[in-house]
Amino acid sequence: MEEIELYLDEAKELMQKAIDHTASELVKIRAGKAMPNLLDGVFVMYYGSPTPLSQVSSITTPDARTLAIKPFERNLISEIEKAIINASLGLAPQNNGEIIILTIPALTEERRINLVKSAKSECETGKISIRSVRKETNESLRKLQKEGASEDEIKHAEEQVQKFTDTYSAKIDELFSKKEVDIMKV
């Protein structure tokens, strides 16, 4: 049935969105390395409106523990410093009048363990989203059955939904494993 296919496609799409969201949240958990995307959530007041830091400056990594931020306009240096401090990243900006340097501190073992816990929590949230999609899709399929769809078609569709759930949950486990290795690597 065409309607069943629509529900299955929607379930796949929503589960993929859960994966994408989880991956973007995991990127925000820093692993002791300097990465420009660490500053993705930082917004600078630029002519009265909050603007992403990456749109008003270039962000480079001169080495594994340093981020260099070069504003496109020199008068933005103090605004950028203020935005970094307000973002509560635990980083202390230093500037030389032209660029802002952020030194990423080495992680302690305790901090690494806490970051792994945060990553695990994000991944669990992603899995919960996937299971919610499964539940909603199955409920929609059962409504179709009440409206006259055959029991076999619905049973087959529910099996497909379960396969999607297993596949996408495994992808989240894979994301977590990679992030855990990244965090625990000294």
C-alpha positions as CSV (number, residue, x, y, z in Angstrom):
1,M,0.0,0.0,0.0
2,E,1.1,3.5,-0.9
3,E,0.2,4.9,2.5
4,I,2.4,2.3,4.3
5,E,5.3,3.3,2.2
6,L,4.8,6.9,3.1
7,Y,4.9,6.0,6.8
8,L,8.0,4.0,6.3
9,D,9.8,6.7,4.4
10,E,8.8,9.3,7.0
11,A,10.1,7.0,9.8
12,K,13.5,6.6,8.0
13,E,13.8,10.3,7.5
14,L,13.0,11.1,11.1
15,M,15.4,8.5,12.4
16,Q,18.1,9.9,10.1
17,K,17.4,13.4,11.6
18,A,17.9,11.9,15.1
19,I,21.3,10.5,14.0
20,D,22.3,13.9,12.5
21,H,21.2,15.7,15.6
22,T,23.2,13.3,17.8
23,A,26.3,13.7,15.7
24,S,26.0,17.5,15.8
25,E,25.7,17.3,19.6
26,L,28.7,15.0,19.9
27,V,30.8,17.4,17.9
28,K,30.2,20.0,20.7
29,I,31.8,17.7,23.3
30,R,35.4,18.6,23.0
31,A,38.0,15.9,23.1
32,G,41.0,17.9,24.2
33,K,41.9,18.9,20.6
34,A,41.5,22.3,19.1
35,M,38.7,22.1,16.5
36,P,37.1,25.2,14.9
37,N,33.6,23.6,15.3
38,L,34.1,24.0,19.1
39,L,33.1,27.6,18.5
40,D,30.0,26.8,16.4
41,G,27.6,27.9,19.2
42,V,29.4,31.3,19.8
43,F,27.5,34.4,18.5
44,V,29.0,37.9,18.3
45,M,27.0,41.1,18.4
46,Y,27.7,42.5,14.9
47,Y,26.0,45.7,14.1
48,G,23.3,45.0,16.7
49,S,22.4,41.4,15.7
50,P,23.8,38.1,17.0
51,T,26.0,36.6,14.3
52,P,27.9,33.3,14.3
53,L,31.6,33.7,15.1
54,S,32.5,31.9,11.9
55,Q,30.8,34.6,9.8
56,V,32.8,37.5,11.2
57,S,36.2,35.9,11.5
58,S,38.4,33.1,10.2
59,I,39.1,30.3,12.7
60,T,42.3,28.3,12.2
61,T,44.2,25.6,14.3
62,P,47.9,26.5,14.2
63,D,48.6,23.3,16.3
64,A,46.6,20.6,18.1
65,R,46.0,22.7,21.3
66,T,45.4,26.2,19.8
67,L,42.7,28.0,18.0
68,A,43.5,31.3,16.3
69,I,40.6,33.7,15.5
70,K,41.2,36.5,13.1
71,P,38.3,38.9,12.9
72,F,37.5,40.4,9.5
73,E,37.2,43.7,11.3
74,R,39.7,44.7,14.0
75,N,37.1,46.5,16.1
76,L,35.3,43.2,16.7
77,I,38.1,41.8,18.9
78,S,36.6,42.8,22.2
79,E,33.1,41.6,21.1
80,I,34.5,38.2,20.1
81,E,36.4,37.9,23.5
82,K,33.2,38.8,25.3
83,A,31.2,36.2,23.3
84,I,33.7,33.5,24.0
85,I,33.7,34.2,27.7
86,N,29.9,34.3,27.8
87,A,29.6,31.0,25.9
88,S,31.0,29.3,29.1
89,L,33.4,27.1,27.1
90,G,36.0,27.2,29.9
91,L,38.5,28.9,27.6
92,A,40.4,32.1,28.3
93,P,40.9,34.3,25.1
94,Q,44.1,36.2,24.7
95,N,44.6,38.7,22.0
96,N,47.6,40.6,20.5
97,G,45.5,43.3,18.9
98,E,45.0,41.4,15.6
99,I,44.1,37.8,16.5
100,I,42.6,36.0,19.5
101,I,44.4,32.9,20.7
102,L,42.5,30.2,22.6
103,T,44.6,27.5,24.2
104,I,42.8,24.3,24.8
105,P,43.8,22.8,28.1
106,A,44.8,19.1,28.3
107,L,42.0,17.0,29.8
108,T,42.4,15.2,33.1
109,E,41.3,11.6,33.4
110,E,38.3,12.6,35.5
111,R,37.3,15.2,32.9
112,R,37.6,12.6,30.1
113,I,35.4,10.2,32.1
114,N,32.8,13.0,32.5
115,L,32.9,13.8,28.8
116,V,32.3,10.1,27.9
117,K,29.3,10.2,30.2
118,S,28.0,13.3,28.4
119,A,28.5,11.6,25.1
120,K,26.7,8.5,26.3
121,S,23.8,10.7,27.5
122,E,23.6,12.4,24.1
123,C,23.6,9.1,22.4
124,E,20.9,7.7,24.7
125,T,18.8,10.8,23.8
126,G,19.2,10.0,20.2
127,K,18.1,6.4,20.7
128,I,15.1,7.6,22.6
129,S,14.2,9.8,19.6
130,I,14.5,6.8,17.3
131,R,12.3,4.6,19.6
132,S,9.7,7.4,19.7
133,V,9.6,7.5,15.9
134,R,9.1,3.7,15.9
135,K,6.3,4.0,18.4
136,E,4.5,6.7,16.5
137,T,4.9,4.9,13.2
138,N,3.6,1.7,14.5
139,E,0.6,3.5,16.0
140,S,-0.1,5.1,12.6
141,L,0.2,1.7,10.9
142,R,-2.3,0.1,13.4
143,K,-4.8,2.9,12.5
144,L,-4.4,2.0,8.9
145,Q,-5.2,-1.6,9.8
146,K,-8.4,-0.4,11.5
147,E,-9.2,1.5,8.3
148,G,-9.0,-1.7,6.3
149,A,-5.4,-2.4,5.5
150,S,-4.5,-6.1,5.6
151,E,-3.0,-7.6,8.7
152,D,-0.1,-9.1,6.8
153,E,0.9,-5.8,5.2
154,I,0.8,-4.1,8.6
155,K,2.8,-6.9,10.2
156,H,5.4,-6.6,7.4
157,A,5.6,-2.8,7.8
158,E,6.1,-3.1,11.5
159,E,9.0,-5.5,10.9
160,Q,10.5,-3.0,8.5
161,V,10.2,-0.3,11.2
162,Q,11.9,-2.5,13.7
163,K,14.7,-3.1,11.2
164,F,15.1,0.6,10.7
165,T,15.2,1.1,14.5
166,D,17.9,-1.6,14.9
167,T,20.0,-0.1,12.1
168,Y,19.8,3.5,13.3
169,S,20.4,2.5,16.9
170,A,23.5,0.7,15.7
171,K,24.7,3.9,13.9
172,I,24.3,5.8,17.2
173,D,26.3,3.1,19.0
174,E,29.0,3.5,16.3
175,L,29.0,7.3,16.8
176,F,29.4,6.8,20.5
177,S,32.3,4.3,20.1
178,K,34.2,6.7,17.9
179,K,33.6,9.6,20.2
180,E,34.7,7.6,23.3
181,V,37.9,6.6,21.6
182,D,38.5,10.2,20.6
183,I,37.9,11.5,24.2
184,M,40.0,8.8,25.9
185,K,42.9,9.2,23.5
186,V,45.6,11.1,25.4
